[in-house]
Amino acid sequence: MKKTVEPQQAITTLKRFLTGKLLQSGMDGYVVGLSGGIDSALSTTLAVEAVGAQKVLAVLMPYKTSSKASVDDALELVNRLGIEHQQVDISPMIDAYYGAIDESNYFRAGNKMARERMSIVFDVAHQKDRLVLGTGNRTEISLGYTTWYGDSACSLNPIGQLYKTEVRMLARELGVPDSIINKAPSADLWQDQTDEAEIGVTYEMIDSLLERIVDEGETSMSALENEGFSSTDISRVLSLVNRNAFKRRLPDVAPLGRAEIPDNIKIQQ
C-alpha cells in the first residue's frame, strides 16, 4: 500500500469534494476557524481553490495568552488569499467562567476554549448561511488529540484523511506561508504549549507508526520494533488510539430494538 498521497491528485480530489458538498448543501459558502496553524491554513486554502475567495470566511478567535505570531500568521494568510475575516476575542467569555487559569485547570480551560471557538464558528455559519469547514487531520483523529465537540466539530472535513506530514506536504504544494509550515505545531490553548511535547512523540514517528498499524494492519510488537520503532513510542501511540476511540464515533445510544433512523426518507405517492 502506498504510504503517502500524491500531492496534486489529492488536491484535485479534495477540491472536488469541497465544490460538490457545497453545491449539494445549497449553502452560500464556508466558514473556518483560522488559528494561524497549518491545518486550518490548508483547509482554508483548499476551500478558496475550490469555491473561490468570496465564498470563504475566516474567523480568528484568540485568547489573551494566545501567540501574537499565530494571529499575525492567520492575518497574513487572509491577505494572501483575499478572503473576508472576523476577529473575536474569547477572553471575556473564558474569564467569566474560570476567573483565573493556572496549572490546576489548564486542560479544562483548553477544552473550554476549543468549544467556545467552535460555538462561535457555528453561530457565524448560521448567520451567513454557510457550512463549517473542519480542520482536523488523520493523525489527530487517530490519537483523539482533539476536543470532543470542540475543534472536532464541523459540517465537513477536507483534510481528515491526511496525516500531519501529508498536511505539510500539501501546504507546501499550495503555497501556504513558510512561517505557518515551519512553526512547531500547537493548539495554542495555553502559553508555550506544543503538540509534540504534550504527546511525547514526534509527528513523523506517529505518522509512520499509524501507517503501519492502521493502514497496513501490522499488530506485532516485535515486527514494529525490528523496523526501528521503540516500544515506548508504540505503547504511547496505541494507548491514545484505543483510549480515545469514543471521539471517533457518535455517542452510544441505549438499544431498544428500534430501526435505525435513515439518512433520507421518501414517501411513495
PASEBA-1860 file (N, C-alpha, C; in nm, 3 decimals):
! residues 269
1> MKKTVEPQ> 0.084/-0.119/0.000/0.000/0.000/0.000/0.088/0.125/0.000 ~ 0.052/0.222/-0.086/0.128/0.344/-0.092/0.115/0.420/0.039 ~ 0.228/0.463/0.093/0.227/0.521/0.227/0.190/0.668/0.228 ~ 0.215/0.739/0.119/0.181/0.881/0.116/0.097/0.911/-0.008 ~ 0.016/1.014/0.003/-0.067/1.053/-0.110/0.017/1.126/-0.213 ~ -0.031/1.127/-0.337/0.033/1.206/-0.442/-0.027/1.345/-0.433 ~ 0.054/1.450/-0.414/0.002/1.582/-0.380/-0.102/1.638/-0.476 ~ -0.071/1.643/-0.604/-0.164/1.705/-0.698/-0.294/1.625/-0.712
9> QAITTLKR> -0.282/1.493/-0.710/-0.402/1.409/-0.716/-0.489/1.432/-0.592 ~ -0.426/1.440/-0.475/-0.501/1.464/-0.352/-0.567/1.600/-0.354 ~ -0.496/1.702/-0.399/-0.552/1.837/-0.406/-0.673/1.841/-0.497 ~ -0.663/1.776/-0.611/-0.777/1.772/-0.704/-0.897/1.703/-0.640 ~ -0.874/1.592/-0.573/-0.983/1.518/-0.507/-1.048/1.602/-0.398 ~ -0.967/1.669/-0.317/-1.021/1.748/-0.206/-1.097/1.871/-0.256 ~ -1.049/1.933/-0.363/-1.120/2.047/-0.422/-1.256/2.003/-0.477 ~ -1.259/1.888/-0.543/-1.387/1.837/-0.594/-1.483/1.806/-0.480
17> FLTGKLLQ> -1.430/1.750/-0.373/-1.511/1.722/-0.255/-1.575/1.849/-0.201 ~ -1.496/1.955/-0.187/-1.546/2.080/-0.132/-1.647/2.147/-0.225 ~ -1.620/2.142/-0.354/-1.714/2.200/-0.451/-1.846/2.124/-0.451 ~ -1.835/1.991/-0.455/-1.955/1.907/-0.461/-2.041/1.918/-0.337 ~ -1.978/1.918/-0.218/-2.054/1.925/-0.094/-2.125/2.060/-0.079 ~ -2.061/2.167/-0.124/-2.125/2.298/-0.115/-2.245/2.305/-0.209 ~ -2.229/2.256/-0.330/-2.341/2.255/-0.425/-2.455/2.169/-0.372 ~ -2.421/2.054/-0.316/-2.522/1.963/-0.263/-2.599/2.025/-0.147
25> SGMDGYVV> -2.532/2.106/-0.067/-2.595/2.165/0.051/-2.687/2.282/0.017 ~ -2.659/2.351/-0.093/-2.735/2.471/-0.126/-2.697/2.591/-0.042 ~ -2.590/2.581/0.038/-2.545/2.690/0.124/-2.459/2.788/0.043 ~ -2.424/2.900/0.107/-2.357/3.009/0.036/-2.205/3.004/0.039 ~ -2.146/2.916/0.120/-2.001/2.911/0.127/-1.955/2.841/0.254 ~ -1.831/2.869/0.292/-1.770/2.805/0.408/-1.725/2.908/0.511 ~ -1.733/2.869/0.638/-1.674/2.945/0.749/-1.571/2.854/0.815 ~ -1.454/2.911/0.847/-1.348/2.832/0.908/-1.286/2.908/1.024
33> GLSGGIDS> -1.260/2.838/1.133/-1.185/2.896/1.244/-1.037/2.892/1.208 ~ -0.979/3.008/1.182/-0.841/3.016/1.135/-0.750/3.053/1.252 ~ -0.663/2.959/1.288/-0.581/2.974/1.408/-0.442/3.029/1.382 ~ -0.398/3.022/1.258/-0.258/3.052/1.228/-0.174/2.927/1.221 ~ -0.237/2.811/1.247/-0.168/2.682/1.235/-0.183/2.623/1.097 ~ -0.109/2.517/1.071/-0.102/2.462/0.936/-0.230/2.391/0.893 ~ -0.300/2.327/0.987/-0.419/2.252/0.950/-0.531/2.344/0.901 ~ -0.561/2.447/0.979/-0.665/2.540/0.936/-0.621/2.619/0.813
41> ALSTTLAV> -0.491/2.644/0.801/-0.440/2.714/0.682/-0.461/2.630/0.557 ~ -0.436/2.499/0.566/-0.455/2.413/0.449/-0.603/2.401/0.413 ~ -0.688/2.379/0.513/-0.832/2.368/0.486/-0.884/2.495/0.419 ~ -0.841/2.610/0.470/-0.886/2.738/0.415/-0.837/2.755/0.272 ~ -0.711/2.724/0.248/-0.655/2.738/0.113/-0.724/2.646/0.015 ~ -0.750/2.523/0.055/-0.822/2.429/-0.031/-0.961/2.482/-0.066 ~ -1.030/2.538/0.034/-1.164/2.590/0.010/-1.162/2.706/-0.089 ~ -1.064/2.794/-0.075/-1.052/2.906/-0.169/-1.023/2.854/-0.309
49> EAVGAQKV> -0.934/2.758/-0.319/-0.903/2.699/-0.450/-1.027/2.633/-0.511 ~ -1.113/2.578/-0.426/-1.228/2.502/-0.476/-1.346/2.591/-0.513 ~ -1.381/2.685/-0.426/-1.506/2.759/-0.446/-1.486/2.909/-0.461 ~ -1.364/2.958/-0.444/-1.338/3.100/-0.461/-1.332/3.176/-0.330 ~ -1.251/3.282/-0.329/-1.227/3.358/-0.207/-1.354/3.422/-0.151 ~ -1.446/3.458/-0.239/-1.567/3.527/-0.193/-1.660/3.436/-0.115 ~ -1.638/3.307/-0.121/-1.724/3.211/-0.051/-1.658/3.151/0.072 ~ -1.547/3.208/0.115/-1.476/3.158/0.233/-1.458/3.272/0.333
57> LAVLMPYK> -1.505/3.250/0.454/-1.493/3.347/0.562/-1.412/3.287/0.676 ~ -1.307/3.356/0.717/-1.223/3.310/0.828/-1.261/3.383/0.955 ~ -1.263/3.308/1.066/-1.289/3.368/1.198/-1.168/3.342/1.286 ~ -1.105/3.449/1.332/-0.991/3.440/1.424/-1.042/3.461/1.565 ~ -1.004/3.370/1.657/-1.060/3.374/1.792/-0.952/3.357/1.897 ~ -0.865/3.456/1.912/-0.757/3.444/2.010/-0.806/3.462/2.153 ~ -0.734/3.398/2.245/-0.746/3.426/2.388/-0.632/3.521/2.423 ~ -0.640/3.585/2.537/-0.541/3.688/2.572/-0.399/3.635/2.581
65> TSSKASVD> -0.383/3.505/2.607/-0.248/3.448/2.613/-0.208/3.381/2.481 ~ -0.294/3.389/2.380/-0.262/3.328/2.251/-0.139/3.394/2.190 ~ -0.069/3.318/2.112/0.052/3.368/2.047/0.017/3.479/1.947 ~ 0.081/3.594/1.962/0.061/3.703/1.865/0.109/3.660/1.727 ~ 0.215/3.580/1.724/0.266/3.532/1.595/0.162/3.451/1.521 ~ 0.081/3.372/1.594/-0.023/3.293/1.530/-0.130/3.382/1.468 ~ -0.169/3.486/1.540/-0.266/3.582/1.485/-0.208/3.650/1.362 ~ -0.082/3.690/1.369/-0.016/3.755/1.254/-0.011/3.660/1.135
73> DALELVNR> 0.019/3.533/1.160/0.024/3.435/1.051/-0.114/3.416/0.988 ~ -0.217/3.412/1.073/-0.353/3.397/1.021/-0.390/3.517/0.934 ~ -0.355/3.637/0.979/-0.387/3.758/0.902/-0.308/3.763/0.771 ~ -0.184/3.715/0.774/-0.106/3.708/0.650/-0.174/3.617/0.548 ~ -0.224/3.503/0.596/-0.293/3.411/0.505/-0.422/3.472/0.452 ~ -0.496/3.539/0.540/-0.619/3.608/0.498/-0.589/3.705/0.384 ~ -0.485/3.784/0.401/-0.448/3.882/0.300/-0.400/3.816/0.171 ~ -0.322/3.710/0.187/-0.270/3.641/0.069/-0.382/3.578/-0.012
81> LGIEHQQV> -0.482/3.522/0.057/-0.593/3.455/-0.012/-0.702/3.552/-0.056 ~ -0.702/3.671/0.002/-0.803/3.770/-0.033/-0.942/3.736/0.016 ~ -0.949/3.681/0.139/-1.078/3.639/0.193/-1.123/3.734/0.304 ~ -1.253/3.734/0.328/-1.310/3.813/0.437/-1.275/3.745/0.570 ~ -1.262/3.827/0.676/-1.237/3.767/0.806/-1.304/3.848/0.916 ~ -1.327/3.781/1.028/-1.374/3.844/1.150/-1.280/3.803/1.263 ~ -1.265/3.889/1.363/-1.183/3.854/1.478/-1.266/3.871/1.605 ~ -1.269/3.764/1.686/-1.347/3.763/1.809/-1.254/3.725/1.923
89> DISPMIDA> -1.241/3.814/2.020/-1.160/3.787/2.139/-1.244/3.703/2.236 ~ -1.199/3.579/2.263/-1.276/3.492/2.351/-1.238/3.509/2.498 ~ -1.145/3.600/2.529/-1.100/3.617/2.668/-1.214/3.649/2.764 ~ -1.304/3.744/2.732/-1.412/3.774/2.827/-1.501/3.654/2.857 ~ -1.526/3.571/2.756/-1.613/3.455/2.774/-1.547/3.350/2.865 ~ -1.420/3.325/2.840/-1.348/3.224/2.919/-1.325/3.273/3.061 ~ -1.285/3.399/3.075/-1.256/3.454/3.208/-1.382/3.467/3.293 ~ -1.496/3.490/3.228/-1.621/3.499/3.303/-1.656/3.367/3.369
97> YYGAIDES> -1.610/3.257/3.309/-1.639/3.124/3.362/-1.534/3.081/3.464 ~ -1.405/3.099/3.432/-1.298/3.046/3.517/-1.244/3.146/3.619 ~ -1.249/3.273/3.585/-1.187/3.371/3.673/-1.037/3.375/3.654 ~ -0.970/3.263/3.685/-0.824/3.253/3.667/-0.790/3.116/3.609 ~ -0.687/3.114/3.525/-0.639/2.989/3.466/-0.496/2.966/3.512 ~ -0.473/2.848/3.572/-0.339/2.812/3.616/-0.318/2.664/3.592 ~ -0.216/2.607/3.651/-0.184/2.466/3.627/-0.295/2.372/3.672 ~ -0.380/2.417/3.762/-0.488/2.331/3.812/-0.601/2.311/3.711
105> NYFRAGNK> -0.612/2.401/3.614/-0.723/2.390/3.519/-0.684/2.416/3.374 ~ -0.555/2.400/3.341/-0.508/2.421/3.204/-0.590/2.340/3.103 ~ -0.603/2.210/3.129/-0.667/2.122/3.031/-0.816/2.152/3.021 ~ -0.881/2.177/3.133/-1.023/2.212/3.128/-1.044/2.341/3.052 ~ -0.960/2.440/3.080/-0.973/2.568/3.012/-0.942/2.554/2.863 ~ -0.844/2.470/2.829/-0.813/2.448/2.688/-0.931/2.388/2.614 ~ -0.996/2.291/2.675/-1.116/2.232/2.614/-1.228/2.334/2.603 ~ -1.243/2.415/2.706/-1.345/2.519/2.704/-1.321/2.618/2.590
113> MARERMSI> -1.195/2.656/2.571/-1.161/2.747/2.462/-1.196/2.686/2.326 ~ -1.162/2.558/2.309/-1.190/2.491/2.182/-1.340/2.486/2.155 ~ -1.419/2.458/2.258/-1.565/2.452/2.240/-1.624/2.591/2.222 ~ -1.568/2.690/2.290/-1.615/2.828/2.273/-1.592/2.873/2.130 ~ -1.474/2.842/2.077/-1.443/2.881/1.940/-1.537/2.815/1.840 ~ -1.563/2.686/1.860/-1.648/2.619/1.764/-1.792/2.666/1.774 ~ -1.838/2.701/1.893/-1.974/2.754/1.906/-1.986/2.886/1.832 ~ -1.881/2.966/1.835/-1.881/3.093/1.762/-1.882/3.069/1.612
121> VFDVAHQK> -1.799/2.976/1.565/-1.794/2.947/1.422/-1.929/2.898/1.371 ~ -1.995/2.810/1.448/-2.127/2.760/1.406/-2.231/2.872/1.406 ~ -2.219/2.965/1.500/-2.313/3.077/1.503/-2.293/3.167/1.381 ~ -2.167/3.196/1.348/-2.139/3.277/1.229/-2.187/3.204/1.103 ~ -2.166/3.073/1.098/-2.211/2.996/0.983/-2.362/3.003/0.968 ~ -2.434/2.996/1.080/-2.580/3.007/1.076/-2.621/3.145/1.025 ~ -2.554/3.248/1.075/-2.586/3.385/1.034/-2.561/3.405/0.885 ~ -2.454/3.346/0.833/-2.413/3.367/0.694/-2.467/3.260/0.599
129> DRLVLGTG> -2.539/3.163/0.652/-2.592/3.053/0.570/-2.478/2.977/0.501 ~ -2.381/2.936/0.583/-2.264/2.867/0.530/-2.237/2.738/0.608 ~ -2.148/2.657/0.554/-2.104/2.534/0.619/-1.978/2.561/0.700 ~ -1.962/2.485/0.809/-1.842/2.497/0.892/-1.736/2.400/0.839 ~ -1.621/2.456/0.806/-1.512/2.378/0.748/-1.427/2.317/0.858 ~ -1.408/2.185/0.854/-1.325/2.116/0.953/-1.178/2.132/0.925 ~ -1.096/2.115/1.029/-0.952/2.136/1.016/-0.870/2.025/1.083 ~ -0.933/1.914/1.120/-0.862/1.807/1.190/-0.798/1.708/1.094
137> NRTEISLG> -0.672/1.673/1.117/-0.604/1.577/1.029/-0.616/1.434/1.082 ~ -0.573/1.339/1.001/-0.588/1.196/1.034/-0.507/1.157/1.158 ~ -0.393/1.220/1.177/-0.312/1.190/1.295/-0.387/1.226/1.422 ~ -0.440/1.348/1.426/-0.516/1.394/1.543/-0.640/1.309/1.566 ~ -0.711/1.276/1.459/-0.832/1.195/1.471/-0.798/1.057/1.525 ~ -0.690/0.998/1.475/-0.649/0.865/1.521/-0.616/0.865/1.671 ~ -0.542/0.967/1.714/-0.498/0.974/1.853/-0.605/1.028/1.947 ~ -0.710/1.087/1.891/-0.807/1.156/1.976/-0.748/1.285/2.031
145> YTTWYGDS> -0.647/1.339/1.962/-0.583/1.462/2.007/-0.665/1.580/1.958 ~ -0.781/1.591/2.015/-0.879/1.690/1.972/-0.980/1.706/2.084 ~ -1.053/1.815/2.085/-1.156/1.836/2.185/-1.290/1.792/2.129 ~ -1.350/1.695/2.197/-1.481/1.643/2.154/-1.582/1.758/2.154 ~ -1.651/1.774/2.041/-1.747/1.884/2.024/-1.680/2.021/2.035 ~ -1.550/2.023/2.014/-1.476/2.147/2.005/-1.420/2.157/1.865 ~ -1.286/2.150/1.852/-1.226/2.158/1.720/-1.260/2.036/1.634 ~ -1.312/1.929/1.693/-1.350/1.812/1.613/-1.486/1.831/1.546
153> ACSLNPIG> -1.563/1.932/1.587/-1.697/1.955/1.531/-1.687/2.033/1.401 ~ -1.766/1.995/1.303/-1.766/2.066/1.175/-1.880/2.012/1.088 ~ -1.906/2.081/0.978/-2.005/2.032/0.881/-1.943/1.926/0.791 ~ -1.817/1.946/0.756/-1.742/1.850/0.674/-1.594/1.880/0.690 ~ -1.511/1.780/0.657/-1.367/1.792/0.682/-1.288/1.750/0.558 ~ -1.220/1.843/0.493/-1.145/1.808/0.373/-1.011/1.740/0.400 ~ -0.956/1.752/0.521/-0.820/1.701/0.545/-0.816/1.585/0.645 ~ -0.931/1.528/0.676/-0.938/1.425/0.779/-0.871/1.294/0.745
161> QLYKTEVR> -0.835/1.272/0.617/-0.762/1.151/0.580/-0.616/1.180/0.546 ~ -0.571/1.301/0.577/-0.430/1.336/0.558/-0.358/1.328/0.691 ~ -0.248/1.253/0.696/-0.163/1.256/0.814/-0.094/1.392/0.825 ~ -0.046/1.425/0.943/0.016/1.555/0.967/0.129/1.581/0.868 ~ 0.213/1.482/0.843/0.323/1.501/0.750/0.271/1.526/0.608 ~ 0.156/1.469/0.574/0.097/1.494/0.442/0.032/1.633/0.436 ~ -0.019/1.679/0.549/-0.071/1.817/0.555/0.041/1.914/0.521 ~ 0.159/1.892/0.578/0.273/1.979/0.547/0.308/1.973/0.399
169> MLARELGV> 0.304/1.854/0.343/0.339/1.837/0.202/0.241/1.914/0.112 ~ 0.111/1.901/0.138/0.012/1.971/0.056/0.016/2.121/0.079 ~ 0.045/2.161/0.202/0.055/2.304/0.232/0.167/2.368/0.149 ~ 0.280/2.299/0.140/0.390/2.350/0.057/0.349/2.357/-0.089 ~ 0.280/2.255/-0.134/0.235/2.249/-0.274/0.143/2.366/-0.308 ~ 0.063/2.409/-0.211/-0.035/2.516/-0.235/0.016/2.654/-0.195 ~ 0.141/2.663/-0.153/0.199/2.793/-0.125/0.159/2.855/0.007 ~ 0.121/2.773/0.106/0.096/2.826/0.240/0.226/2.888/0.292
177> PDSIINKA> 0.220/3.004/0.357/0.342/3.071/0.402/0.433/2.982/0.487 ~ 0.564/2.997/0.465/0.662/2.917/0.540/0.652/2.939/0.690 ~ 0.613/3.060/0.732/0.602/3.088/0.875/0.499/2.998/0.941 ~ 0.399/2.955/0.865/0.297/2.864/0.917/0.345/2.720/0.909 ~ 0.406/2.684/0.797/0.450/2.545/0.777/0.560/2.506/0.875 ~ 0.652/2.598/0.902/0.772/2.563/0.978/0.759/2.579/1.130 ~ 0.648/2.637/1.177/0.635/2.656/1.322/0.605/2.524/1.392 ~ 0.639/2.516/1.518/0.607/2.396/1.597/0.455/2.385/1.610
185> PSADLWQD> 0.397/2.269/1.574/0.251/2.253/1.583/0.201/2.276/1.725 ~ 0.095/2.356/1.737/0.039/2.386/1.868/-0.108/2.419/1.855 ~ -0.188/2.370/1.951/-0.328/2.408/1.956/-0.344/2.547/2.017 ~ -0.234/2.603/2.070/-0.233/2.738/2.127/-0.339/2.754/2.236 ~ -0.355/2.649/2.316/-0.456/2.653/2.422/-0.402/2.718/2.548 ~ -0.269/2.718/2.565/-0.207/2.792/2.673/-0.066/2.828/2.629 ~ -0.003/2.917/2.702/0.125/2.971/2.661/0.232/2.863/2.651 ~ 0.306/2.865/2.539/0.419/2.774/2.514/0.377/2.628/2.498
193> QTDEAEIG> 0.249/2.602/2.477/0.203/2.464/2.456/0.238/2.420/2.314 ~ 0.293/2.298/2.299/0.316/2.240/2.167/0.260/2.098/2.165 ~ 0.216/2.056/2.048/0.155/1.924/2.034/0.253/1.812/2.069 ~ 0.372/1.816/2.008/0.466/1.705/2.022/0.518/1.693/2.166 ~ 0.535/1.806/2.234/0.578/1.799/2.375/0.469/1.735/2.459 ~ 0.344/1.767/2.428/0.233/1.713/2.507/0.212/1.565/2.479 ~ 0.222/1.526/2.351/0.202/1.386/2.315/0.322/1.301/2.357 ~ 0.441/1.356/2.341/0.561/1.284/2.379/0.626/1.206/2.266
201> VTYEMIDS> 0.574/1.222/2.143/0.627/1.154/2.025/0.621/1.253/1.909 ~ 0.720/1.250/1.819/0.717/1.341/1.706/0.610/1.299/1.606 ~ 0.560/1.395/1.528/0.458/1.364/1.428/0.512/1.269/1.321 ~ 0.639/1.284/1.285/0.696/1.193/1.185/0.690/1.049/1.235 ~ 0.725/1.029/1.362/0.722/0.894/1.418/0.578/0.845/1.431 ~ 0.488/0.932/1.478/0.347/0.892/1.493/0.288/0.850/1.359 ~ 0.311/0.930/1.256/0.253/0.900/1.125/0.307/0.769/1.068 ~ 0.437/0.746/1.085/0.496/0.620/1.038/0.434/0.501/1.110
209> LLERIVDE> 0.414/0.515/1.240/0.352/0.408/1.317/0.206/0.385/1.276 ~ 0.131/0.492/1.261/-0.010/0.479/1.224/-0.026/0.417/1.086 ~ 0.062/0.452/0.994/0.056/0.391/0.861/0.075/0.240/0.870 ~ 0.169/0.196/0.955/0.195/0.052/0.969/0.081/-0.018/1.043 ~ 0.030/0.046/1.149/-0.070/-0.020/1.234/-0.211/-0.008/1.176 ~ -0.250/0.113/1.140/-0.387/0.138/1.095/-0.405/0.104/0.948 ~ -0.318/0.157/0.862/-0.335/0.140/0.718/-0.293/0.002/0.669 ~ -0.187/-0.052/0.730/-0.134/-0.179/0.681/-0.163/-0.297/0.773
217> GETSMSAL> -0.222/-0.271/0.891/-0.268/-0.379/0.977/-0.161/-0.453/1.054 ~ -0.045/-0.393/1.072/0.061/-0.459/1.148/0.030/-0.450/1.298 ~ 0.025/-0.564/1.365/-0.007/-0.566/1.508/0.098/-0.638/1.592 ~ 0.211/-0.672/1.531/0.317/-0.742/1.603/0.415/-0.642/1.663 ~ 0.426/-0.641/1.795/0.519/-0.553/1.862/0.662/-0.582/1.816 ~ 0.699/-0.709/1.807/0.836/-0.743/1.769/0.866/-0.698/1.626 ~ 0.768/-0.712/1.537/0.789/-0.668/1.399/0.811/-0.517/1.393 ~ 0.732/-0.443/1.468/0.746/-0.298/1.469/0.879/-0.256/1.531
225> ENEGFSST> 0.919/-0.326/1.637/1.048/-0.295/1.700/1.162/-0.324/1.603 ~ 1.149/-0.431/1.526/1.253/-0.465/1.428/1.263/-0.361/1.318 ~ 1.157/-0.286/1.297/1.157/-0.179/1.196/1.213/-0.049/1.252 ~ 1.247/-0.049/1.381/1.311/0.069/1.439/1.224/0.150/1.533 ~ 1.098/0.109/1.551/1.010/0.180/1.644/1.040/0.134/1.787 ~ 1.041/0.226/1.882/1.065/0.189/2.020/0.935/0.140/2.084 ~ 0.947/0.051/2.179/0.828/0.000/2.248/0.756/0.113/2.322 ~ 0.831/0.212/2.369/0.770/0.325/2.439/0.681/0.405/2.346
233> DISRVLSL> 0.731/0.436/2.226/0.653/0.512/2.129/0.531/0.432/2.081 ~ 0.551/0.303/2.057/0.440/0.218/2.014/0.329/0.217/2.119 ~ 0.368/0.196/2.244/0.270/0.189/2.352/0.198/0.322/2.372 ~ 0.272/0.431/2.360/0.212/0.563/2.377/0.108/0.590/2.269 ~ 0.144/0.565/2.145/0.052/0.589/2.033/-0.070/0.499/2.043 ~ -0.049/0.371/2.070/-0.162/0.277/2.080/-0.254/0.312/2.196 ~ -0.197/0.357/2.306/-0.282/0.391/2.421/-0.374/0.507/2.387 ~ -0.325/0.605/2.311/-0.408/0.718/2.270/-0.514/0.676/2.170
241> VNRNAFKR> -0.475/0.594/2.072/-0.572/0.545/1.972/-0.685/0.470/2.040 ~ -0.652/0.382/2.133/-0.754/0.298/2.197/-0.837/0.375/2.300 ~ -0.770/0.456/2.380/-0.840/0.528/2.487/-0.939/0.631/2.432 ~ -0.905/0.690/2.318/-0.988/0.797/2.264/-1.076/0.753/2.147 ~ -1.102/0.624/2.139/-1.187/0.573/2.031/-1.325/0.638/2.032 ~ -1.375/0.673/2.150/-1.509/0.732/2.161/-1.520/0.863/2.084 ~ -1.408/0.932/2.063/-1.411/1.059/1.991/-1.433/1.040/1.841 ~ -1.416/0.917/1.793/-1.430/0.892/1.650/-1.569/0.839/1.613
249> RLPDVAPL> -1.662/0.847/1.705/-1.797/0.800/1.675/-1.898/0.884/1.752 ~ -2.022/0.871/1.712/-2.129/0.939/1.783/-2.149/0.875/1.919 ~ -2.208/0.945/2.015/-2.231/0.886/2.148/-2.318/0.761/2.139 ~ -2.289/0.665/2.226/-2.369/0.543/2.230/-2.512/0.575/2.273 ~ -2.607/0.509/2.208/-2.749/0.524/2.241/-2.799/0.390/2.294 ~ -2.868/0.391/2.405/-2.918/0.266/2.463/-3.013/0.197/2.364 ~ -2.991/0.067/2.336/-3.073/-0.003/2.236/-3.207/-0.049/2.293 ~ -3.312/-0.026/2.215/-3.445/-0.077/2.249/-3.505/-0.156/2.133
257> GRAEIPDN> -3.419/-0.195/2.039/-3.464/-0.280/1.929/-3.531/-0.206/1.815 ~ -3.525/-0.073/1.814/-3.589/0.002/1.707/-3.497/0.016/1.587 ~ -3.559/0.040/1.471/-3.484/0.054/1.347/-3.398/0.181/1.351 ~ -3.286/0.177/1.280/-3.202/0.295/1.269/-3.275/0.403/1.188 ~ -3.254/0.527/1.224/-3.315/0.637/1.151/-3.240/0.654/1.019 ~ -3.309/0.646/0.905/-3.240/0.656/0.775/-3.195/0.798/0.745 ~ -3.098/0.809/0.656/-3.050/0.940/0.615/-3.152/1.014/0.529 ~ -3.231/0.939/0.455/-3.326/1.000/0.364/-3.453/0.915/0.359
265> IKIQQ> -3.567/0.981/0.371/-3.694/0.910/0.366/-3.776/0.962/0.249 ~ -3.824/0.872/0.166/-3.908/0.909/0.053/-4.045/0.843/0.070 ~ -4.149/0.923/0.062/-4.285/0.872/0.074/-4.341/0.841/-0.065 ~ -4.391/0.722/-0.080/-4.449/0.682/-0.210/-4.581/0.754/-0.232 ~ -4.601/0.803/-0.353/-4.727/0.870/-0.389/-4.836/0.768/-0.421
END
